[in-house]
């Protein structure tokens, strides 16, 4: 047999704590408690779709003979765990269980992106609020009309939960109570007060047993208790920003239609519905697509839904299925439909249940998914600049007060972008006031990409006033770097020795500013980057990203030009020398790889250490290193994080010169002097042409490709003097 478990909430997202510990093999821990020793276990991916998906999967296995019995279980005790964690005598619930764990991983691919995370679009309330306002705009609802609709939708859910013996909230609330913000019903995000948001701090569990007719008969289970999965479908949507229309849920609606068709029935033949209800729009957007009235007399929930019955992590729909099974038994021949939703309407699984006998069918999901995937993505602008139109939006609240705007907009060329209001409320709340009014949809705003992400203001003039364009040039002093001009040479010293010259986003932004000024200054021909020594005279060139800053909740953004203001920079037509006065690890090595020349002290080491801390060398190491060293060596260094001495690095062409300890800067200055013996124009154009040539795999194609740089050289003063 098979025991499958929905994923525990504290293992559903990276970094989630388990304050009392956790089992290292949850399915076998559960199985052992009830005396089961299954041949196989499954620890399912995260998402509210997982209970129905598992039912469909195990039914297919049983029908094919691959399994005879399946058990699906899910539980959360978040309320109890949090209560115990606040006490002094905290129990340790850690558990080690032998045997395969069947862990399928969190399964978060396509749910969120770095782009979304950088703009605060990671939590479910914020994302669903975007759908809510998109739908509201499509239907032309006022704020009052939307509030009335949400209250009218969820009041019957609350009443159903009040009657349910296992519900978290056993008190019926009126529509007005549900949508009116109070101290007890504080705003979470616009337009959602707490009462309409999934309630995850619950203690709830459920389980299902699946088997074949033959085994059911052998076990003596009465036929009137046999309930069949008569229809099913599992479909996915793409990442939020690439969806064609944020006001609809086409995959979810398609999945419901496919499951009904398989069951051979229509909407009118369904006796009970349970549409996943983490937020109002999760119900209304599916009901809209199906043509179901929100006040359908059959109701749209059998439990009371996630805000009132309870939302036990990924396992809510286990309760919905169990309740639907009981209702089917109570009314033989009736059909019940469960719609289970995961992510942000990202994964939708549907099951149609009945005591009416049916033969297992495999379904047509592969074809349906291919048709959905064939629809072109909406084009996205990660860096958005110019006039734009608001498509949808929300405002995040903290302590009942509006604090941050999240805007999805359309540039005039049709590309979609994600943006926030100006940092720290610099606009005096102007944008938030617009969004909390009646006329946000379609409003014209001005967006600008800054290092921290895209930012929106109510006009270009206001943006220019509050976020003036930074002038290109050097400042008298900097916080994170020391800049010294020595004739035609610029020396930049990363001045953070207390963290081995590791960089924060602000550090990289300062370096971007310095390198912008270097490239624009006609009297500077060569730049040297090095690291400040520690108090003991020793130090590192750069230890990469400042992990202490990140662990303390520091910002994760990166300047457009990349780590150290260099790793993602194009068109660097003046030489930059890395003077490695110590180790270059992680982003520090990637910074050195982005330089044109590298001088290293003999004691220094280089390494792409990101894999040691669960990251990857995304600031250029994954791209640049394989272009310099043989593929298998690149694989070794990237996948193991091995430290390489600079003498070995020199043999592989990663370092130009190895020099005695304490002499990296002096050696870099000597190399800079050698460069300045050449024509600065020729040096710049050589760098430009080499960069252009990288676009051509064939050397002859590169030689024959038109080059503006070579044309400029032909008429340069240096060429005339040389000839």
VENMORA-V506832 format. One record per pair of residues at least 6 apart in sequence whose ideal C-beta (glycine too) atoms are under 7 Angstrom apart, sorted by the first residue. I is the first residue (numbers start at 1). GAP is how many residues later the second one is. D is the distance in whole Angstrom. If there is no record, write none. Layout:
i->[I/I]
gap->[GAP/GAP]
d->[D/D]
//
This chain:
i->[1/1/1/1/1/1/2/2/2/2/2/2/3/3/3/3/3/3/3/4/4/4/4/4/4/4/5/5/5/5/5/5/5/6/6/6/6/6/6/6/7/7/7/7/7/7/8/8/8/9/9/9/9/9/10/10/10/10/11/12/12/12/12/13/19/19/20/20/20/20/20/20/20/21/21/21/22/22/23/23/23/24/24/24/25/25/25/26/27/27/27/27/27/28/28/28/28/29/29/30/31/31/31/32/36/40/41/41/41/42/42/43/43/43/43/44/44/44/45/45/45/45/46/46/46/46/47/47/47/47/47/48/48/48/48/48/48/48/48/49/49/49/49/49/49/50/50/51/51/51/51/51/51/51/52/52/52/52/52/52/52/53/53/54/55/55/55/55/55/55/56/56/56/56/56/58/58/58/58/59/59/59/61/62/62/62/62/62/63/68/68/68/69/69/70/71/71/72/72/72/73/74/74/74/74/74/75/75/75/75/76/76/76/76/76/77/78/78/78/79/79/79/80/82/84/84/110/110/110/111/111/111/112/113/115/115/116/116/116/116/118/118/118/119/119/119/119/119/119/120/120/120/120/120/121/121/121/124/124/125/125/125/125/126/126/126/126/127/127/128/128/128/128/128/129/129/129/129/129/130/130/130/130/131/131/131/131/132/132/132/133/133/133/134/134/134/134/135/135/135/135/136/137/137/137/138/141/142/143/143/146/147/147/150/150/150/151/151/151/151/152/152/152/153/153/153/153/154/154/154/154/155/155/155/155/156/157/157/157/157/157/158/158/158/158/158/159/160/160/160/160/161/161/161/161/161/161/162/162/162/164/164/164/166/167/167/167/167/168/168/168/168/169/173/178/178/179/179/181/181/185/185/185/186/186/186/187/187/187/188/188/188/189/189/189/189/190/190/190/190/192/195/196/196/196/197/197/198/198/198/198/198/199/199/199/199/200/200/202/202/204/204/204/206/206/206/206/208/208/208/216/224/224/225/226/227/227/227/227/227/227/228/228/228/229/229/230/230/230/230/230/230/230/231/231/231/231/231/232/232/232/232/232/233/233/233/233/233/233/234/234/234/235/235/235/235/235/235/235/235/236/236/236/236/237/237/237/237/238/240/241/241/241/242/242/242/243/244/244/246/246/248/248/249/249/249/249/250/251/251/252/252/252/252/252/253/253/253/254/254/255/255/256/256/256/256/258/258/258/259/259/259/260/260/260/262/262/263/263/265/267/267/269/270/270/270/271/271/271/271/271/272/272/272/272/272/273/273/273/273/274/274/274/274/274/274/274/275/275/275/275/275/276/276/276/276/276/277/277/277/277/277/278/278/278/282/282/283/284/286/287/287/302/302/302/302/303/303/303/303/306/309/317/317/320/321/321/324/324/324/325/327/328/328/328/328/328/329/332/333/333/333/334/335/335/335/336/337/337/338/338/339/339/340/341/378/379/379/379/380/380/380/381/381/381/383/383/384/384/384/384/384/384/385/385/385/386/386/386/387/387/387/388/388/388/388/388/388/388/389/389/389/389/390/390/390/390/390/390/390/391/391/391/391/392/393/393/393/393/393/393/394/395/395/395/395/395/395/396/396/396/397/402/402/404/404/405/405/405/405/405/406/407/407/408/408/409/409/409/409/410/411/417/417/418/419/419/419/419/420/420/421/421/421/421/421/422/422/422/422/423/426/427/427/427/430/431/431/431/434/434/434/445/445/445/446/446/446/446/447/447/447/448/448/448/450/451/451/451/451/452/453/455/457/457/470/472/472/472/473/474/474/478/479/480/480/480/480/480/481/481/481/481/481/481/481/482/482/483/483/483/484/488/488/488/488/488/489/489/489/489/490/490/490/491/492/492/492/492/492/493/493/493/494/494/494/494/495/496/496/497/497/497/497/499/499/499/500/500/500/501/501/501/501/501/501/501/502/502/502/502/502/503/503/503/503/503/503/504/504/504/505/505/505/508/508/508/508/508/509/511/511/511/512/512/512/514/515/515/518/518/518/519/519/525/525/525/526/526/526/526/526/526/527/527/528/528/528/528/529/529/529/529/530/530/530/530/530/531/531/531/531/531/531/532/533/533/538/539/539/540/540/540/541/541/541/541/541/541/541/541/542/542/542/542/543/543/543/543/544/544/544/544/544/545/545/547/550/559/560/561/561/562/562/562/562/563/563/563/563/564/566/566/567/567/567/567/567/572/573/573/573/574/575/575/575/575/575/576/576/577/577/577/577/577/577/578/578/578/578/579/579/579/579/580/580/580/580/580/580/580/580/581/581/581/582/583/583/584/584/584/585/585/586/586/586/587/589/589/589/589/590/590/590/590/592/592/593/593/593/593/594/594/596/597/597/598/598/598/599/599/599/599/599/599/599/600/600/600/600/601/601/601/601/601/601/602/602/602/602/602/603/604/605/605/605/605/606/606/606/606/607/607/607/607/608/608/608/608/608/608/609/610/610/611/611/612/616/617/621/622/625/625/625/626/628/628/629/629/633/636/637/646/646/647/649/650/657/657/659/675/679/679/681/681/681/682/685/685/685/685/688/689/689/689/692/692/692/693/696/696/713]
gap->[37/38/66/67/68/69/36/38/40/56/65/68/24/27/28/33/35/38/68/23/38/40/50/54/66/68/21/22/25/38/39/68/69/38/44/45/68/308/309/312/36/37/38/39/43/307/14/18/305/67/69/191/304/305/6/7/8/12/11/34/94/301/302/93/62/66/61/64/65/70/71/72/73/71/72/73/71/72/6/72/74/71/72/73/72/74/76/17/14/15/16/74/75/13/69/71/73/66/68/43/6/7/10/65/35/62/59/60/61/60/62/58/59/60/61/6/10/60/59/60/61/62/60/61/62/268/60/267/295/296/300/228/230/266/268/269/292/293/294/291/292/293/298/299/300/264/292/21/23/264/266/267/270/289/265/269/286/288/297/298/299/181/296/18/17/153/155/174/266/296/173/176/178/293/295/9/12/14/152/151/170/301/6/6/8/148/149/150/297/143/144/147/142/146/140/136/138/135/136/246/134/131/132/240/241/244/129/130/237/240/126/128/236/237/239/126/122/123/124/122/123/124/123/119/6/7/128/129/236/232/233/235/10/126/267/303/6/124/125/302/335/438/439/287/299/300/301/334/335/6/276/284/286/300/6/285/297/154/220/63/64/67/72/63/268/270/280/113/217/150/151/153/154/216/60/61/62/63/265/116/262/264/278/115/150/154/214/59/148/149/259/260/261/112/113/257/258/112/146/149/150/10/110/255/304/109/8/296/48/295/45/32/44/29/46/130/24/25/27/28/23/142/143/127/130/131/141/24/42/126/153/18/19/20/23/143/120/144/147/148/151/14/15/20/146/150/13/139/141/143/144/6/8/142/143/147/148/8/9/10/139/140/145/38/137/141/142/143/31/34/141/142/139/22/17/18/14/17/6/12/8/9/10/7/8/214/6/210/213/6/9/209/205/206/207/208/204/205/245/246/87/112/83/84/111/82/110/80/81/108/109/113/107/108/111/112/111/113/108/110/106/108/115/109/112/113/116/110/113/114/10/105/108/104/129/98/101/102/126/127/128/126/129/130/122/124/33/105/122/123/124/126/128/28/29/31/32/121/27/30/118/119/131/22/25/26/117/130/132/21/115/131/16/19/20/113/130/133/134/137/15/110/111/133/6/14/108/109/139/104/139/175/177/135/136/138/135/131/134/146/162/37/41/36/37/40/96/122/97/121/34/87/89/93/96/33/36/37/114/118/93/95/30/34/83/94/105/106/110/91/92/93/6/7/92/99/101/72/89/70/23/25/66/65/66/67/27/60/63/64/65/26/30/52/55/64/25/26/27/64/27/28/29/46/50/64/65/8/11/12/25/64/6/41/63/64/65/6/24/28/29/30/28/33/63/59/63/17/10/53/7/13/18/21/22/25/6/16/17/20/10/10/21/23/18/17/30/12/14/29/28/9/6/8/25/26/27/26/23/21/22/23/20/17/18/19/17/13/15/12/13/9/11/9/7/38/35/36/37/35/36/37/30/34/36/66/177/27/33/35/63/65/70/62/63/64/25/26/61/25/57/59/21/22/23/24/29/57/59/20/21/53/55/17/19/50/51/52/53/55/17/18/19/25/16/12/13/14/15/42/47/12/7/9/10/37/40/41/7/8/10/6/30/34/16/17/15/16/26/27/30/14/12/49/8/10/8/10/36/38/6/6/30/37/36/28/35/36/37/33/35/6/10/11/34/35/33/35/44/45/29/40/30/35/39/28/25/26/27/6/9/24/11/12/13/11/13/14/17/7/8/9/7/15/19/17/58/106/108/109/105/104/12/6/9/43/44/45/48/44/9/43/32/31/15/16/26/27/30/11/12/13/14/29/30/33/11/13/7/9/31/7/35/36/37/38/188/37/39/180/183/28/34/37/37/19/22/35/36/37/37/38/39/7/37/38/48/37/6/11/35/36/37/42/44/47/49/39/40/43/30/31/38/39/40/41/42/40/41/42/43/44/39/42/43/60/61/84/42/45/50/50/52/53/50/51/55/56/57/50/53/54/55/47/49/53/51/50/51/6/9/56/53/55/49/151/155/48/49/51/146/149/150/47/49/49/51/140/144/47/49/50/66/11/49/51/134/135/8/9/10/11/50/51/7/6/48/44/42/43/42/43/48/39/40/41/42/43/47/51/63/42/45/46/49/40/42/43/45/41/42/43/44/65/41/42/66/6/6/8/7/8/6/7/57/58/24/27/28/56/27/25/28/23/24/27/52/53/115/111/114/115/110/21/22/100/108/112/19/20/18/20/22/91/94/95/13/14/17/20/20/85/86/89/12/18/19/20/21/24/66/84/20/83/84/22/21/22/8/20/22/22/24/22/23/24/32/17/18/19/32/27/29/30/31/6/14/27/28/31/32/26/30/91/59/74/56/57/58/57/58/60/65/68/69/72/46/55/58/64/58/59/60/61/62/63/44/56/57/58/59/58/42/38/39/40/41/38/40/43/48/34/35/36/37/9/13/17/29/30/33/32/6/7/28/30/29/6/21/17/16/9/12/13/8/25/26/23/25/19/6/7/9/12/11/6/8/10/14/8/8/39/43/32/35/37/36/24/25/27/28/21/18/20/21/13/15/17/9/6/9/6]
d->[5/6/6/6/4/7/6/5/7/6/5/5/5/7/5/6/4/5/5/7/4/6/5/7/7/5/6/4/6/6/7/5/6/6/5/6/3/4/4/7/6/6/6/5/7/5/7/6/7/6/6/7/3/7/5/7/4/6/7/4/6/7/6/7/6/4/6/6/6/6/6/7/4/5/5/3/7/7/4/4/6/7/5/7/4/6/4/6/4/7/5/7/6/6/5/5/7/6/5/5/7/6/7/7/7/7/7/7/4/4/7/6/5/4/6/4/6/6/5/6/6/3/5/6/7/6/7/6/2/6/5/6/7/6/6/6/6/5/5/5/6/4/4/6/4/5/7/7/6/6/4/4/6/6/6/7/6/4/4/7/5/6/5/5/7/7/7/6/7/6/7/4/6/7/7/7/4/7/5/6/5/6/4/7/6/6/7/5/4/7/6/6/5/6/4/6/6/7/5/7/4/7/6/7/3/5/7/3/7/7/6/6/4/5/7/5/6/5/6/5/6/5/5/7/6/6/7/5/6/4/7/6/6/6/6/6/7/7/7/7/5/7/6/6/5/7/6/5/7/7/7/6/6/6/6/6/6/7/7/5/5/6/6/5/6/6/6/6/4/7/4/6/7/7/5/6/7/6/4/6/5/6/6/6/5/6/7/6/7/4/5/6/6/4/4/7/4/4/6/7/6/5/7/7/4/4/7/6/7/6/6/5/7/5/6/4/3/6/5/4/5/7/7/6/6/6/5/5/6/6/7/7/6/4/6/6/6/5/5/4/5/5/5/7/7/5/5/7/6/7/4/4/6/7/2/4/5/5/6/4/6/5/6/7/5/6/5/7/6/5/6/4/5/7/5/6/6/7/5/5/5/5/5/7/6/4/5/4/6/6/5/6/5/7/5/6/5/4/7/6/6/6/6/5/6/6/6/4/7/4/6/4/6/6/5/5/5/6/4/5/5/4/7/6/4/5/5/7/6/6/6/7/7/6/6/5/5/7/5/7/6/6/7/5/6/6/4/7/5/7/5/7/4/4/6/4/3/4/5/7/6/5/6/4/4/5/5/6/6/7/5/6/4/6/4/6/6/6/6/6/6/6/5/7/6/5/6/5/7/6/5/6/6/4/5/6/6/6/6/6/7/7/6/5/6/6/5/7/6/6/5/7/7/6/4/6/3/6/6/7/5/5/7/6/6/5/7/6/6/4/7/5/6/7/6/5/6/7/4/6/6/7/6/5/7/5/7/6/4/6/6/6/5/6/5/4/6/7/5/5/5/5/7/4/6/5/7/5/5/7/5/5/5/7/5/6/4/5/6/4/5/7/5/6/7/6/7/6/6/6/6/7/6/4/6/6/4/6/6/5/6/7/6/4/5/5/7/4/6/5/6/6/6/5/5/6/5/6/5/7/6/5/7/6/7/5/5/7/5/7/5/7/5/5/5/5/7/5/7/6/5/7/6/4/5/4/7/6/4/7/5/6/5/7/6/5/6/7/7/6/6/6/4/6/5/7/7/6/5/6/5/6/6/6/5/5/6/7/5/6/5/6/5/7/5/7/7/5/7/5/6/5/5/7/5/6/5/6/6/4/7/6/5/7/6/7/6/4/5/5/6/6/5/5/6/6/6/6/7/6/6/6/6/6/6/5/4/6/5/6/6/6/4/6/7/6/5/6/6/7/7/5/6/7/6/5/6/7/6/6/6/6/5/7/6/5/6/4/5/6/7/5/6/6/6/6/5/6/4/7/5/6/7/4/6/7/5/6/5/5/6/5/5/7/6/6/7/4/5/6/6/6/6/5/6/6/4/5/7/6/6/5/7/6/4/7/6/5/7/7/5/5/5/4/5/7/6/6/7/5/5/7/5/4/5/6/6/5/6/7/5/6/5/6/7/5/6/7/4/4/4/6/7/5/7/5/6/7/4/6/6/4/7/6/6/7/6/7/5/5/6/5/5/6/6/5/6/6/6/5/5/4/7/4/5/3/7/5/6/5/5/7/7/6/6/6/5/7/5/7/4/5/6/7/5/5/5/5/6/6/5/7/7/7/4/6/6/5/6/6/4/6/6/6/6/4/7/7/6/5/4/5/7/4/6/5/7/4/6/7/7/6/7/3/6/7/5/7/6/5/3/4/5/7/6/5/7/7/6/7/6/4/3/6/6/7/5/6/6/4/4/6/5/5/6/5/5/4/7/4/5/5/6/5/6/6/6/7/5/6/6/5/6/5/6/6/7/4/4/5/5/4/5/4/6/6/7/4/6/5/7/6/6/4/7/6/6/5/5/7/5/5/5/7/5/5/5/5/6/6/7/6/4/4/5/5/7/6/7/4/6/6/7/7/5/6/7/5/6/6/5/6/6/5/5/6/4/5/6/7/6/7/5/7/7/5/7/6/7/6/6/5/5/5/6/6/7/5/7/5/7/6/6/4/6/4/5/7/6/5/6/5/5/5/6/5/5/6/6/7/6/5/6/6/4/6/6/5/7/7/6/7/5/5/6/5/5/6/7/4/6/4/7/7/5/4/6/5/7/7/5/4/6/5/6/7/6/7/4/4/6/6]
//
